[in-house]
């Protein structure tokens, strides 16, 4: 029963109630000192991804040229201002996500999608490796129609590549971004603070080449 609960998103009426006020957390990025939340530089954009334990996912993005700042948190569920312990119960509906603020003149959303697809196995449903639960599901949370179009196109392209390598269908959800709640301080840039800390992230080994790169090749 516990496995089933952890592997099924609860109905809104069954979700934990949460709280009105935001939980206490960091204000600035551990590595570059930039603010985790707005304001951001003019012209910057936001992307949000879920791909398993957010400790390892965040590391995939924070050192990339064109990425202004990253932050880990919770989104996609119902419980307002949840805690890590609450999300781990499977009763909030939230996913562990990484918010990526990027400068589109230096890195494109399609390039972020390439990082996302290659850093995890998007065919595993409500888990990633040994990490089981709805909070580890694969997801792209889009902020506009342009992101939605690129995300859906990339899923079709990458699924074709995966099937050629005998993987099953992609289970990644692509939905409009909802409220983002910052995770606790200890989770922000966790693997920078704990270089030998746990990271259960593992890709499929199948490369994804964005359409823009194929056209320029």
Secondary structure as GFF3:
##gff-version 3
##sequence-region A 1 217
A	DSSP	alpha_helix	2	6	.	.	.	ID=ss1
A	DSSP	three_ten_helix	12	14	.	.	.	ID=ss2
A	DSSP	beta_strand	44	51	.	.	.	ID=ss3
A	DSSP	alpha_helix	54	62	.	.	.	ID=ss4
A	DSSP	beta_strand	67	75	.	.	.	ID=ss5
A	DSSP	alpha_helix	84	88	.	.	.	ID=ss6
A	DSSP	beta_strand	95	103	.	.	.	ID=ss7
A	DSSP	alpha_helix	109	118	.	.	.	ID=ss8
A	DSSP	beta_strand	127	128	.	.	.	ID=ss9
A	DSSP	beta_strand	131	132	.	.	.	ID=ss10
A	DSSP	three_ten_helix	134	136	.	.	.	ID=ss11
A	DSSP	beta_strand	138	142	.	.	.	ID=ss12
A	DSSP	alpha_helix	145	164	.	.	.	ID=ss13
A	DSSP	beta_strand	173	176	.	.	.	ID=ss14
A	DSSP	beta_strand	181	182	.	.	.	ID=ss15
A	DSSP	three_ten_helix	185	187	.	.	.	ID=ss16
A	DSSP	alpha_helix	190	193	.	.	.	ID=ss17
A	DSSP	alpha_helix	211	216	.	.	.	ID=ss18
###
